[in-house]
Amino acid sequence: MEENFTKESLAKKYGFTPADFEQIKLQGISLDKIESELLLFQSGIPKIYLERPATIADGIVKLTSEEFQKQATFFDQKKASLKLKKFVPASGAASRMFKFLNEFLNEFDHENETINAYINRKKDKNLPTFLAGIEKFPFYEEVKSKIKQLHSNYYSLEGHEKSYQFIKLMLANDHFDFANKPKAVLDFHKYDTHIATPVEEHLNECAFYAASNSVSHLHFTVSENHENLFKKVIDDVKEKVETKSKTKLNVSYSYQDKSTDTIAVDMNNQPFRNEHGALTFRPGGHGALINNLNHLDADVIFIKNIDNVIQNHIEEIALYKKGLAGVLLELQNQVFQILTAIDRNEVKEENIASIIDFMKQKLNIDVLEDFYKYTLENKIDYIKNKLNRPIRICGMVKNEGEPGGGPFWVRSFKGNVSLQIVESSQVDSHNLDQVRILSKATHFNPVDLVCATKNYQGQKFDLTQFVDQSTGFIVHKNNKGKEIKGYELPGLWNGAMAKWITVFVEVPLVTFNPVKTVNDLLKPAHQPQYEN
């Protein structure tokens, strides 16, 4: 009955046809979801209200090297009884990584100008860096070899012509096609014996910190059309990594569920239709992956981006990862003790103060002022509600001007204050006070999470129940020359985890080595270390 009412409403208000409803059904999307998204475009999404930046001793824990080592040892002692898993969002193509090179190919006047003339004309700062370091890229020899095959006169070519042909071949659809492949399968690191992709580096890392009883579980989220590329890379290197690490590696994959796609609208907030008159749906962004995470069965889940890998210092990276996991297990143990005591009716009025102190000091949980007026029964219900949640420990690095989210204390519309990872686009850029708070962030989110998604009775939480649905994004896109608007779901480590117990811990910059552009591969973290 309710669905029929929604159908009538959508048909009347937006001109939906029987063909539209069939398309929505095939997509696996509920009509209520469609209607709520269309209403969001009309009403807009409220901006986040920043209370203050999270800083050391005010939302961010700073551990000494000895404390990190102690927590890592604690984790090592406990992990034999735990199932560990590493979760790596890896579905994105590498298009942004090669954006400045694609722009060069599109705008360079090959017949009438030199590359230097193009650089001066466009004031391009990225291309000179790329060309100066070209021989240091891990794919240099392979691309150069192919150019020689295709150009018999290679050695007589001018230097700028060799560079042009190199870039052209790298990105050509019928050759290397780097920009259209997932970052995960590109050559990142050159070793004496081989060249490694991010996939291989994540396998290596798993053996160092995400293995128990000589078994490790690694889960990639992938695009359906790229899965075979992943499988080929893993088939090529898995046995080698297993032998070297003496660890069995179980690798699994999942796709971003089509039912999490969102409807696109035109600039008048009416459903956008393609040239065939069909509705247009867009992927819901990385926030959709909360569903993929929800299907994983593990006691501890490490989350890390596909491009944040390192050629050197893997033991140091492992120490900090295990240290974060130790913090997680220690806090989880205390939370579970309180929840178990509640079930046994062992929590009395005289215990409340110490529990609340633990919640405030260790878990950053804001307690309502009226709490102290509650009856004992209501106080216990309140505590159980706040503590019986998934837990995430998030590594935070000192702000070095990298784009992306940061840690803040955020005030909700109900007046509650909580720790959140906030993107700049979520903040009202017209509110000078909010912009000032945003600019004072001392730390940055490197996507370095360790999570516990089971409750004190060993049951999996339904993670979709802990999403703040009001924290999505409206984005402006271009569809074949037409401006459209899309809705992206609350980000995986932003609104999708907004109602989790959240603890931020400072980690050193050595743990953060993303490859956002191809030139990042020239940084020391991605280059071989030669001994003098």
SEGU-92090 format. One record per residue (C-alpha): x, y, z; residue number from 1. Coordinates in steps of 0.5 Angstrom, whole numbers. Layout:
N
c1=X; c2=Y; c3=Z; nr=NUM
...
END
This chain:
532
c1=0; c2=0; c3=0; nr=1
c1=6; c2=5; c3=2; nr=2
c1=10; c2=3; c3=-4; nr=3
c1=3; c2=5; c3=-9; nr=4
c1=3; c2=11; c3=-5; nr=5
c1=10; c2=13; c3=-7; nr=6
c1=9; c2=11; c3=-14; nr=7
c1=3; c2=16; c3=-15; nr=8
c1=7; c2=21; c3=-11; nr=9
c1=13; c2=20; c3=-16; nr=10
c1=9; c2=20; c3=-22; nr=11
c1=5; c2=26; c3=-20; nr=12
c1=11; c2=30; c3=-18; nr=13
c1=16; c2=28; c3=-23; nr=14
c1=13; c2=25; c3=-29; nr=15
c1=15; c2=18; c3=-27; nr=16
c1=13; c2=13; c3=-32; nr=17
c1=12; c2=5; c3=-32; nr=18
c1=19; c2=4; c3=-35; nr=19
c1=22; c2=9; c3=-30; nr=20
c1=19; c2=4; c3=-24; nr=21
c1=22; c2=-2; c3=-28; nr=22
c1=29; c2=1; c3=-29; nr=23
c1=29; c2=3; c3=-21; nr=24
c1=27; c2=-4; c3=-20; nr=25
c1=32; c2=-7; c3=-24; nr=26
c1=37; c2=-3; c3=-20; nr=27
c1=35; c2=-6; c3=-14; nr=28
c1=33; c2=1; c3=-11; nr=29
c1=27; c2=3; c3=-6; nr=30
c1=22; c2=8; c3=-8; nr=31
c1=23; c2=11; c3=-2; nr=32
c1=30; c2=12; c3=-3; nr=33
c1=29; c2=15; c3=-9; nr=34
c1=24; c2=20; c3=-6; nr=35
c1=28; c2=22; c3=0; nr=36
c1=34; c2=23; c3=-5; nr=37
c1=30; c2=28; c3=-10; nr=38
c1=27; c2=32; c3=-3; nr=39
c1=35; c2=33; c3=-1; nr=40
c1=36; c2=36; c3=-8; nr=41
c1=31; c2=41; c3=-7; nr=42
c1=32; c2=42; c3=1; nr=43
c1=40; c2=42; c3=0; nr=44
c1=44; c2=39; c3=5; nr=45
c1=46; c2=42; c3=12; nr=46
c1=53; c2=44; c3=13; nr=47
c1=57; c2=41; c3=19; nr=48
c1=58; c2=45; c3=25; nr=49
c1=65; c2=45; c3=27; nr=50
c1=66; c2=47; c3=35; nr=51
c1=73; c2=47; c3=35; nr=52
c1=79; c2=43; c3=32; nr=53
c1=81; c2=36; c3=35; nr=54
c1=88; c2=37; c3=38; nr=55
c1=93; c2=34; c3=42; nr=56
c1=90; c2=32; c3=49; nr=57
c1=83; c2=35; c3=46; nr=58
c1=81; c2=29; c3=42; nr=59
c1=88; c2=27; c3=39; nr=60
c1=92; c2=22; c3=43; nr=61
c1=99; c2=22; c3=43; nr=62
c1=103; c2=16; c3=45; nr=63
c1=111; c2=16; c3=46; nr=64
c1=115; c2=11; c3=42; nr=65
c1=115; c2=6; c3=48; nr=66
c1=107; c2=7; c3=49; nr=67
c1=106; c2=5; c3=41; nr=68
c1=111; c2=-1; c3=42; nr=69
c1=107; c2=-3; c3=49; nr=70
c1=101; c2=-3; c3=45; nr=71
c1=103; c2=-7; c3=39; nr=72
c1=106; c2=-12; c3=44; nr=73
c1=99; c2=-13; c3=47; nr=74
c1=96; c2=-14; c3=40; nr=75
c1=101; c2=-19; c3=39; nr=76
c1=99; c2=-23; c3=45; nr=77
c1=92; c2=-23; c3=44; nr=78
c1=92; c2=-24; c3=36; nr=79
c1=92; c2=-31; c3=36; nr=80
c1=85; c2=-32; c3=39; nr=81
c1=82; c2=-26; c3=33; nr=82
c1=80; c2=-27; c3=26; nr=83
c1=84; c2=-21; c3=23; nr=84
c1=82; c2=-18; c3=16; nr=85
c1=85; c2=-12; c3=12; nr=86
c1=80; c2=-8; c3=8; nr=87
c1=82; c2=-4; c3=2; nr=88
c1=78; c2=0; c3=-2; nr=89
c1=81; c2=0; c3=-9; nr=90
c1=75; c2=1; c3=-15; nr=91
c1=78; c2=7; c3=-17; nr=92
c1=81; c2=8; c3=-24; nr=93
c1=88; c2=12; c3=-24; nr=94
c1=85; c2=18; c3=-28; nr=95
c1=87; c2=23; c3=-23; nr=96
c1=94; c2=21; c3=-23; nr=97
c1=95; c2=22; c3=-30; nr=98
c1=91; c2=28; c3=-31; nr=99
c1=96; c2=33; c3=-32; nr=100
c1=99; c2=29; c3=-37; nr=101
c1=92; c2=28; c3=-41; nr=102
c1=92; c2=35; c3=-41; nr=103
c1=98; c2=36; c3=-44; nr=104
c1=96; c2=31; c3=-50; nr=105
c1=90; c2=35; c3=-51; nr=106
c1=93; c2=42; c3=-51; nr=107
c1=100; c2=41; c3=-54; nr=108
c1=101; c2=43; c3=-61; nr=109
c1=105; c2=38; c3=-63; nr=110
c1=107; c2=41; c3=-70; nr=111
c1=108; c2=48; c3=-68; nr=112
c1=111; c2=48; c3=-61; nr=113
c1=116; c2=45; c3=-57; nr=114
c1=115; c2=42; c3=-50; nr=115
c1=118; c2=47; c3=-46; nr=116
c1=114; c2=52; c3=-50; nr=117
c1=108; c2=49; c3=-48; nr=118
c1=110; c2=49; c3=-41; nr=119
c1=112; c2=56; c3=-41; nr=120
c1=105; c2=58; c3=-44; nr=121
c1=101; c2=54; c3=-39; nr=122
c1=105; c2=55; c3=-33; nr=123
c1=105; c2=48; c3=-32; nr=124
c1=109; c2=46; c3=-26; nr=125
c1=108; c2=38; c3=-26; nr=126
c1=110; c2=36; c3=-33; nr=127
c1=118; c2=39; c3=-32; nr=128
c1=118; c2=35; c3=-25; nr=129
c1=115; c2=29; c3=-29; nr=130
c1=120; c2=29; c3=-35; nr=131
c1=126; c2=31; c3=-30; nr=132
c1=125; c2=24; c3=-26; nr=133
c1=122; c2=20; c3=-32; nr=134
c1=128; c2=15; c3=-32; nr=135
c1=126; c2=14; c3=-24; nr=136
c1=119; c2=11; c3=-26; nr=137
c1=118; c2=4; c3=-25; nr=138
c1=115; c2=3; c3=-31; nr=139
c1=120; c2=7; c3=-35; nr=140
c1=124; c2=1; c3=-38; nr=141
c1=118; c2=-2; c3=-41; nr=142
c1=115; c2=4; c3=-44; nr=143
c1=121; c2=6; c3=-47; nr=144
c1=122; c2=-2; c3=-50; nr=145
c1=115; c2=-1; c3=-53; nr=146
c1=117; c2=6; c3=-56; nr=147
c1=123; c2=3; c3=-59; nr=148
c1=119; c2=-3; c3=-62; nr=149
c1=114; c2=2; c3=-65; nr=150
c1=119; c2=7; c3=-68; nr=151
c1=125; c2=4; c3=-71; nr=152
c1=128; c2=11; c3=-72; nr=153
c1=128; c2=12; c3=-64; nr=154
c1=135; c2=14; c3=-63; nr=155
c1=135; c2=19; c3=-68; nr=156
c1=129; c2=22; c3=-65; nr=157
c1=130; c2=29; c3=-61; nr=158
c1=129; c2=29; c3=-54; nr=159
c1=123; c2=32; c3=-53; nr=160
c1=120; c2=28; c3=-59; nr=161
c1=122; c2=22; c3=-55; nr=162
c1=118; c2=25; c3=-48; nr=163
c1=112; c2=26; c3=-52; nr=164
c1=112; c2=19; c3=-55; nr=165
c1=113; c2=16; c3=-48; nr=166
c1=107; c2=20; c3=-45; nr=167
c1=103; c2=19; c3=-51; nr=168
c1=104; c2=11; c3=-51; nr=169
c1=103; c2=11; c3=-43; nr=170
c1=96; c2=13; c3=-44; nr=171
c1=94; c2=10; c3=-51; nr=172
c1=88; c2=6; c3=-50; nr=173
c1=91; c2=1; c3=-55; nr=174
c1=97; c2=1; c3=-51; nr=175
c1=99; c2=2; c3=-43; nr=176
c1=92; c2=6; c3=-42; nr=177
c1=95; c2=7; c3=-35; nr=178
c1=89; c2=13; c3=-34; nr=179
c1=84; c2=8; c3=-35; nr=180
c1=86; c2=2; c3=-30; nr=181
c1=85; c2=2; c3=-23; nr=182
c1=91; c2=5; c3=-19; nr=183
c1=92; c2=-2; c3=-15; nr=184
c1=95; c2=-6; c3=-21; nr=185
c1=100; c2=0; c3=-24; nr=186
c1=107; c2=-1; c3=-23; nr=187
c1=109; c2=3; c3=-16; nr=188
c1=116; c2=0; c3=-14; nr=189
c1=122; c2=-2; c3=-17; nr=190
c1=126; c2=-7; c3=-13; nr=191
c1=132; c2=-11; c3=-16; nr=192
c1=129; c2=-17; c3=-18; nr=193
c1=122; c2=-15; c3=-20; nr=194
c1=117; c2=-9; c3=-20; nr=195
c1=111; c2=-9; c3=-15; nr=196
c1=104; c2=-6; c3=-16; nr=197
c1=100; c2=-3; c3=-10; nr=198
c1=96; c2=-10; c3=-9; nr=199
c1=103; c2=-14; c3=-8; nr=200
c1=105; c2=-9; c3=-3; nr=201
c1=98; c2=-9; c3=1; nr=202
c1=99; c2=-17; c3=1; nr=203
c1=106; c2=-16; c3=4; nr=204
c1=103; c2=-11; c3=9; nr=205
c1=98; c2=-16; c3=11; nr=206
c1=103; c2=-21; c3=13; nr=207
c1=107; c2=-16; c3=18; nr=208
c1=101; c2=-14; c3=22; nr=209
c1=94; c2=-17; c3=19; nr=210
c1=96; c2=-24; c3=20; nr=211
c1=94; c2=-29; c3=26; nr=212
c1=96; c2=-36; c3=27; nr=213
c1=100; c2=-35; c3=20; nr=214
c1=93; c2=-33; c3=16; nr=215
c1=92; c2=-27; c3=14; nr=216
c1=85; c2=-24; c3=10; nr=217
c1=85; c2=-19; c3=5; nr=218
c1=79; c2=-16; c3=2; nr=219
c1=79; c2=-11; c3=-4; nr=220
c1=73; c2=-7; c3=-6; nr=221
c1=73; c2=-7; c3=-14; nr=222
c1=70; c2=-5; c3=-20; nr=223
c1=67; c2=-11; c3=-24; nr=224
c1=70; c2=-10; c3=-30; nr=225
c1=77; c2=-9; c3=-27; nr=226
c1=76; c2=-16; c3=-22; nr=227
c1=80; c2=-20; c3=-27; nr=228
c1=86; c2=-15; c3=-27; nr=229
c1=86; c2=-16; c3=-20; nr=230
c1=86; c2=-23; c3=-20; nr=231
c1=92; c2=-24; c3=-25; nr=232
c1=96; c2=-19; c3=-21; nr=233
c1=95; c2=-24; c3=-15; nr=234
c1=96; c2=-30; c3=-18; nr=235
c1=103; c2=-28; c3=-21; nr=236
c1=105; c2=-26; c3=-14; nr=237
c1=101; c2=-29; c3=-8; nr=238
c1=105; c2=-35; c3=-8; nr=239
c1=112; c2=-31; c3=-7; nr=240
c1=109; c2=-27; c3=-2; nr=241
c1=106; c2=-33; c3=2; nr=242
c1=113; c2=-37; c3=2; nr=243
c1=117; c2=-31; c3=4; nr=244
c1=112; c2=-29; c3=10; nr=245
c1=110; c2=-36; c3=11; nr=246
c1=103; c2=-34; c3=12; nr=247
c1=97; c2=-36; c3=8; nr=248
c1=94; c2=-30; c3=4; nr=249
c1=86; c2=-31; c3=3; nr=250
c1=84; c2=-26; c3=-2; nr=251
c1=77; c2=-24; c3=-3; nr=252
c1=73; c2=-18; c3=-7; nr=253
c1=67; c2=-15; c3=-7; nr=254
c1=63; c2=-10; c3=-12; nr=255
c1=60; c2=-3; c3=-10; nr=256
c1=52; c2=-5; c3=-10; nr=257
c1=48; c2=-2; c3=-15; nr=258
c1=43; c2=-1; c3=-10; nr=259
c1=47; c2=4; c3=-7; nr=260
c1=47; c2=8; c3=-13; nr=261
c1=44; c2=15; c3=-13; nr=262
c1=39; c2=19; c3=-18; nr=263
c1=42; c2=25; c3=-22; nr=264
c1=38; c2=31; c3=-23; nr=265
c1=38; c2=37; c3=-28; nr=266
c1=40; c2=44; c3=-25; nr=267
c1=32; c2=45; c3=-24; nr=268
c1=32; c2=39; c3=-19; nr=269
c1=28; c2=34; c3=-24; nr=270
c1=30; c2=27; c3=-25; nr=271
c1=36; c2=28; c3=-31; nr=272
c1=34; c2=23; c3=-37; nr=273
c1=40; c2=21; c3=-42; nr=274
c1=39; c2=21; c3=-50; nr=275
c1=34; c2=15; c3=-49; nr=276
c1=30; c2=18; c3=-44; nr=277
c1=32; c2=14; c3=-39; nr=278
c1=33; c2=16; c3=-31; nr=279
c1=41; c2=17; c3=-30; nr=280
c1=44; c2=14; c3=-24; nr=281
c1=51; c2=15; c3=-21; nr=282
c1=55; c2=11; c3=-16; nr=283
c1=54; c2=13; c3=-9; nr=284
c1=61; c2=15; c3=-7; nr=285
c1=66; c2=11; c3=-2; nr=286
c1=60; c2=12; c3=3; nr=287
c1=57; c2=6; c3=-1; nr=288
c1=62; c2=1; c3=2; nr=289
c1=59; c2=1; c3=9; nr=290
c1=55; c2=-4; c3=6; nr=291
c1=61; c2=-8; c3=4; nr=292
c1=64; c2=-7; c3=10; nr=293
c1=58; c2=-9; c3=14; nr=294
c1=59; c2=-16; c3=10; nr=295
c1=66; c2=-18; c3=13; nr=296
c1=66; c2=-23; c3=19; nr=297
c1=72; c2=-21; c3=23; nr=298
c1=74; c2=-19; c3=30; nr=299
c1=79; c2=-13; c3=28; nr=300
c1=79; c2=-10; c3=21; nr=301
c1=85; c2=-5; c3=18; nr=302
c1=82; c2=0; c3=13; nr=303
c1=87; c2=3; c3=9; nr=304
c1=87; c2=6; c3=2; nr=305
c1=90; c2=3; c3=-4; nr=306
c1=95; c2=8; c3=-6; nr=307
c1=98; c2=9; c3=1; nr=308
c1=104; c2=4; c3=1; nr=309
c1=111; c2=4; c3=2; nr=310
c1=117; c2=1; c3=-1; nr=311
c1=121; c2=2; c3=5; nr=312
c1=120; c2=2; c3=13; nr=313
c1=115; c2=-3; c3=12; nr=314
c1=117; c2=-6; c3=19; nr=315
c1=116; c2=1; c3=22; nr=316
c1=109; c2=2; c3=19; nr=317
c1=107; c2=-5; c3=22; nr=318
c1=109; c2=-2; c3=29; nr=319
c1=104; c2=3; c3=28; nr=320
c1=99; c2=-1; c3=25; nr=321
c1=99; c2=-6; c3=31; nr=322
c1=100; c2=0; c3=36; nr=323
c1=93; c2=2; c3=34; nr=324
c1=90; c2=-5; c3=34; nr=325
c1=93; c2=-5; c3=41; nr=326
c1=89; c2=1; c3=43; nr=327
c1=83; c2=-2; c3=40; nr=328
c1=83; c2=-8; c3=44; nr=329
c1=85; c2=-5; c3=51; nr=330
c1=79; c2=0; c3=50; nr=331
c1=74; c2=-5; c3=47; nr=332
c1=76; c2=-10; c3=53; nr=333
c1=74; c2=-4; c3=58; nr=334
c1=67; c2=-3; c3=54; nr=335
c1=66; c2=-10; c3=54; nr=336
c1=67; c2=-11; c3=62; nr=337
c1=62; c2=-5; c3=63; nr=338
c1=57; c2=-8; c3=58; nr=339
c1=57; c2=-15; c3=61; nr=340
c1=57; c2=-12; c3=68; nr=341
c1=50; c2=-8; c3=66; nr=342
c1=47; c2=-15; c3=64; nr=343
c1=49; c2=-18; c3=70; nr=344
c1=46; c2=-12; c3=74; nr=345
c1=52; c2=-11; c3=77; nr=346
c1=53; c2=-3; c3=76; nr=347
c1=50; c2=1; c3=82; nr=348
c1=50; c2=8; c3=83; nr=349
c1=57; c2=8; c3=86; nr=350
c1=60; c2=6; c3=79; nr=351
c1=56; c2=11; c3=75; nr=352
c1=61; c2=16; c3=76; nr=353
c1=68; c2=12; c3=74; nr=354
c1=64; c2=9; c3=68; nr=355
c1=62; c2=16; c3=66; nr=356
c1=69; c2=19; c3=67; nr=357
c1=72; c2=13; c3=62; nr=358
c1=67; c2=15; c3=57; nr=359
c1=69; c2=22; c3=57; nr=360
c1=76; c2=22; c3=58; nr=361
c1=78; c2=15; c3=54; nr=362
c1=72; c2=15; c3=49; nr=363
c1=71; c2=22; c3=48; nr=364
c1=63; c2=21; c3=49; nr=365
c1=59; c2=28; c3=50; nr=366
c1=54; c2=26; c3=56; nr=367
c1=48; c2=30; c3=57; nr=368
c1=47; c2=35; c3=62; nr=369
c1=41; c2=32; c3=64; nr=370
c1=44; c2=25; c3=65; nr=371
c1=45; c2=26; c3=73; nr=372
c1=38; c2=28; c3=74; nr=373
c1=36; c2=21; c3=71; nr=374
c1=34; c2=15; c3=75; nr=375
c1=39; c2=9; c3=76; nr=376
c1=35; c2=5; c3=71; nr=377
c1=35; c2=11; c3=66; nr=378
c1=43; c2=12; c3=67; nr=379
c1=44; c2=5; c3=65; nr=380
c1=40; c2=5; c3=59; nr=381
c1=44; c2=11; c3=57; nr=382
c1=51; c2=8; c3=58; nr=383
c1=49; c2=2; c3=54; nr=384
c1=46; c2=6; c3=48; nr=385
c1=53; c2=10; c3=48; nr=386
c1=58; c2=4; c3=49; nr=387
c1=54; c2=-2; c3=45; nr=388
c1=57; c2=1; c3=38; nr=389
c1=62; c2=-1; c3=33; nr=390
c1=69; c2=2; c3=35; nr=391
c1=74; c2=5; c3=31; nr=392
c1=81; c2=8; c3=32; nr=393
c1=84; c2=13; c3=27; nr=394
c1=91; c2=15; c3=26; nr=395
c1=92; c2=22; c3=25; nr=396
c1=98; c2=25; c3=22; nr=397
c1=100; c2=33; c3=23; nr=398
c1=97; c2=37; c3=18; nr=399
c1=102; c2=38; c3=12; nr=400
c1=97; c2=42; c3=7; nr=401
c1=95; c2=36; c3=4; nr=402
c1=88; c2=36; c3=1; nr=403
c1=82; c2=32; c3=5; nr=404
c1=79; c2=31; c3=11; nr=405
c1=81; c2=33; c3=18; nr=406
c1=79; c2=31; c3=26; nr=407
c1=74; c2=36; c3=29; nr=408
c1=69; c2=37; c3=35; nr=409
c1=63; c2=37; c3=31; nr=410
c1=56; c2=40; c3=34; nr=411
c1=50; c2=36; c3=32; nr=412
c1=43; c2=40; c3=31; nr=413
c1=41; c2=36; c3=38; nr=414
c1=47; c2=40; c3=41; nr=415
c1=51; c2=33; c3=42; nr=416
c1=59; c2=34; c3=41; nr=417
c1=63; c2=29; c3=38; nr=418
c1=69; c2=27; c3=34; nr=419
c1=68; c2=27; c3=27; nr=420
c1=73; c2=27; c3=21; nr=421
c1=70; c2=33; c3=17; nr=422
c1=71; c2=34; c3=9; nr=423
c1=72; c2=42; c3=7; nr=424
c1=66; c2=41; c3=3; nr=425
c1=62; c2=40; c3=9; nr=426
c1=63; c2=46; c3=12; nr=427
c1=60; c2=53; c3=10; nr=428
c1=65; c2=57; c3=6; nr=429
c1=61; c2=63; c3=7; nr=430
c1=61; c2=63; c3=15; nr=431
c1=68; c2=66; c3=17; nr=432
c1=68; c2=63; c3=24; nr=433
c1=67; c2=56; c3=21; nr=434
c1=72; c2=57; c3=16; nr=435
c1=77; c2=60; c3=21; nr=436
c1=76; c2=54; c3=25; nr=437
c1=77; c2=49; c3=19; nr=438
c1=84; c2=53; c3=18; nr=439
c1=86; c2=51; c3=25; nr=440
c1=86; c2=44; c3=24; nr=441
c1=93; c2=41; c3=26; nr=442
c1=92; c2=34; c3=24; nr=443
c1=90; c2=31; c3=17; nr=444
c1=86; c2=24; c3=16; nr=445
c1=91; c2=19; c3=12; nr=446
c1=85; c2=14; c3=12; nr=447
c1=89; c2=9; c3=17; nr=448
c1=83; c2=6; c3=21; nr=449
c1=83; c2=0; c3=26; nr=450
c1=76; c2=-2; c3=27; nr=451
c1=72; c2=-7; c3=31; nr=452
c1=65; c2=-9; c3=28; nr=453
c1=62; c2=-14; c3=33; nr=454
c1=59; c2=-13; c3=40; nr=455
c1=60; c2=-15; c3=47; nr=456
c1=56; c2=-22; c3=46; nr=457
c1=61; c2=-23; c3=39; nr=458
c1=55; c2=-21; c3=34; nr=459
c1=56; c2=-17; c3=28; nr=460
c1=53; c2=-10; c3=29; nr=461
c1=49; c2=-8; c3=23; nr=462
c1=53; c2=-2; c3=21; nr=463
c1=48; c2=1; c3=17; nr=464
c1=45; c2=3; c3=24; nr=465
c1=50; c2=8; c3=25; nr=466
c1=50; c2=12; c3=19; nr=467
c1=49; c2=20; c3=20; nr=468
c1=44; c2=20; c3=14; nr=469
c1=45; c2=28; c3=14; nr=470
c1=52; c2=28; c3=12; nr=471
c1=52; c2=26; c3=5; nr=472
c1=54; c2=31; c3=-1; nr=473
c1=51; c2=34; c3=-7; nr=474
c1=56; c2=34; c3=-13; nr=475
c1=56; c2=38; c3=-19; nr=476
c1=58; c2=34; c3=-25; nr=477
c1=58; c2=34; c3=-33; nr=478
c1=54; c2=29; c3=-37; nr=479
c1=56; c2=29; c3=-45; nr=480
c1=56; c2=37; c3=-44; nr=481
c1=50; c2=38; c3=-40; nr=482
c1=51; c2=40; c3=-32; nr=483
c1=47; c2=35; c3=-27; nr=484
c1=47; c2=34; c3=-20; nr=485
c1=49; c2=28; c3=-16; nr=486
c1=48; c2=26; c3=-9; nr=487
c1=54; c2=22; c3=-6; nr=488
c1=53; c2=18; c3=1; nr=489
c1=56; c2=20; c3=7; nr=490
c1=63; c2=18; c3=6; nr=491
c1=66; c2=12; c3=9; nr=492
c1=70; c2=15; c3=15; nr=493
c1=66; c2=21; c3=15; nr=494
c1=58; c2=20; c3=16; nr=495
c1=58; c2=13; c3=15; nr=496
c1=62; c2=12; c3=21; nr=497
c1=59; c2=18; c3=25; nr=498
c1=56; c2=14; c3=31; nr=499
c1=61; c2=10; c3=32; nr=500
c1=66; c2=10; c3=38; nr=501
c1=71; c2=14; c3=36; nr=502
c1=79; c2=15; c3=38; nr=503
c1=84; c2=19; c3=34; nr=504
c1=91; c2=17; c3=35; nr=505
c1=97; c2=21; c3=32; nr=506
c1=101; c2=17; c3=28; nr=507
c1=108; c2=19; c3=24; nr=508
c1=108; c2=22; c3=17; nr=509
c1=112; c2=16; c3=15; nr=510
c1=105; c2=12; c3=15; nr=511
c1=102; c2=17; c3=10; nr=512
c1=105; c2=16; c3=3; nr=513
c1=99; c2=17; c3=-2; nr=514
c1=100; c2=17; c3=-9; nr=515
c1=95; c2=22; c3=-12; nr=516
c1=99; c2=24; c3=-18; nr=517
c1=104; c2=20; c3=-22; nr=518
c1=110; c2=25; c3=-19; nr=519
c1=109; c2=22; c3=-12; nr=520
c1=112; c2=16; c3=-15; nr=521
c1=119; c2=20; c3=-15; nr=522
c1=118; c2=21; c3=-7; nr=523
c1=123; c2=18; c3=-3; nr=524
c1=118; c2=13; c3=0; nr=525
c1=117; c2=10; c3=-7; nr=526
c1=124; c2=10; c3=-9; nr=527
c1=129; c2=4; c3=-8; nr=528
c1=134; c2=5; c3=-2; nr=529
c1=141; c2=4; c3=-4; nr=530
c1=146; c2=3; c3=1; nr=531
c1=153; c2=7; c3=0; nr=532
END
